[in-house]
Amino acid sequence: MKSLVAYYSRTNVTKKLAEDIAKKTNADIEEIIPKVNYQGKLGFMRGGKHALSEKIIDIENMKFDPADYDVVYIGSPIWAGKTSAPVISYLKQNEGKFSNVKFFMTAGSPDFEKAFEQMEKFSAKPLKTLGLTTKEVKKDDYILDSFLE
Ligand SMILES: Cc1cc2nc3c(=O)[nH]c(=O)nc-3n(C[C@H](O)[C@H](O)[C@H](O)COP(=O)(O)O)c2cc1C
């Protein structure tokens, strides 16, 4: 089974999880890189605003085409209770190319349902979802087995 992990990460938490998933599934992995600056205090505020308005932003060209894969794992941090703008933009850019998807998200507090529904709206019904807190990821306090099955 050919798998792809596509993710965005501002402070490397979702990235850590993405790399773990890719390693365990032998998947290709690719980072979504926004052309918008989300770093620093101003970037944080911009991120919240863009997430709330579901803003479609420009992202760097990607190497892998999700249409070429049996399963696509899509990872995002939660921003203002929603999916981060870079990930929504990636999904929008690849509209119609997703069939078997699995979503994984990280957030300060464990409230993921709305954001999972939002990702589904922009791609497809997920086979599985996984939501972990920043703390759980940093402390390796999670088990991936059932998510990867
Ligand atoms: C703009 C912005 C908004 C955020 N909003 C929320 C939120 O609404 N709820 C929450 O639990 N965490 C929120 N967070 C925290 C991140 O979801 C959390 O730190 C995440 O693990 C970061 O992942 P990353 O390092 O992959 O970017 C927010 C972070 C940013 C930058």
The ligand as an SDF file (V2000), in Angstrom:
LIG
                    3D

 31 33  0  0  0  0  0  0  0  0999 V2000
   -2.5850   30.8250   15.5140 C   0  0  0  0  0  0  0  0  0  0  0  0
   -2.7050   29.7180   16.5100 C   0  0  0  0  0  0  0  0  0  0  0  0
   -3.9440   29.4190   17.0620 C   0  0  0  0  0  0  0  0  0  0  0  0
   -4.0960   28.3550   17.9640 C   0  0  0  0  0  0  0  0  0  0  0  0
   -5.3480   28.0600   18.4380 N   0  0  0  0  0  0  0  0  0  0  0  0
   -5.5170   27.0000   19.2590 C   0  0  0  0  0  0  0  0  0  0  0  0
   -6.8280   26.6270   19.7290 C   0  0  0  0  0  0  0  0  0  0  0  0
   -7.8330   27.2380   19.3620 O   0  0  0  0  0  0  0  0  0  0  0  0
   -6.9250   25.5730   20.5680 N   0  0  0  0  0  0  0  0  0  0  0  0
   -5.8300   24.8670   20.9940 C   0  0  0  0  0  0  0  0  0  0  0  0
   -5.9960   23.9210   21.7660 O   0  0  0  0  0  0  0  0  0  0  0  0
   -4.5660   25.1860   20.5540 N   0  0  0  0  0  0  0  0  0  0  0  0
   -4.3870   26.2150   19.7050 C   0  0  0  0  0  0  0  0  0  0  0  0
   -3.1210   26.5360   19.2530 N   0  0  0  0  0  0  0  0  0  0  0  0
   -1.9950   25.7220   19.7060 C   0  0  0  0  0  0  0  0  0  0  0  0
   -1.5270   24.7050   18.6720 C   0  0  0  0  0  0  0  0  0  0  0  0
   -2.6250   24.0060   18.0820 O   0  0  0  0  0  0  0  0  0  0  0  0
   -0.6000   23.6580   19.2890 C   0  0  0  0  0  0  0  0  0  0  0  0
    0.4500   24.2930   19.9670 O   0  0  0  0  0  0  0  0  0  0  0  0
   -0.0660   22.6970   18.2310 C   0  0  0  0  0  0  0  0  0  0  0  0
    0.3940   21.5060   18.8510 O   0  0  0  0  0  0  0  0  0  0  0  0
    1.0680   23.3010   17.4400 C   0  0  0  0  0  0  0  0  0  0  0  0
    1.4750   22.4170   16.4420 O   0  0  0  0  0  0  0  0  0  0  0  0
    2.7020   22.7290   15.4590 P   0  0  0  0  0  0  0  0  0  0  0  0
    3.9430   22.8120   16.3170 O   0  0  0  0  0  0  0  0  0  0  0  0
    2.7520   21.5620   14.5550 O   0  0  0  0  0  0  0  0  0  0  0  0
    2.4350   24.0170   14.7730 O   0  0  0  0  0  0  0  0  0  0  0  0
   -2.9540   27.5920   18.3600 C   0  0  0  0  0  0  0  0  0  0  0  0
   -1.7050   27.9110   17.8030 C   0  0  0  0  0  0  0  0  0  0  0  0
   -1.5700   28.9470   16.8830 C   0  0  0  0  0  0  0  0  0  0  0  0
   -0.2290   29.2500   16.2750 C   0  0  0  0  0  0  0  0  0  0  0  0
  1  2  1  0
  2  3  1  0
  2 30  2  0
  3  4  2  0
  4  5  1  0
  4 28  1  0
  5  6  2  0
  6  7  1  0
  6 13  1  0
  7  8  2  0
  7  9  1  0
  9 10  1  0
 10 11  2  0
 10 12  1  0
 12 13  2  0
 13 14  1  0
 14 15  1  0
 14 28  1  0
 15 16  1  0
 16 17  1  0
 16 18  1  0
 18 19  1  0
 18 20  1  0
 20 21  1  0
 20 22  1  0
 22 23  1  0
 23 24  1  0
 24 25  2  0
 24 26  1  0
 24 27  1  0
 28 29  2  0
 29 30  1  0
 30 31  1  0
M  END
$$$$
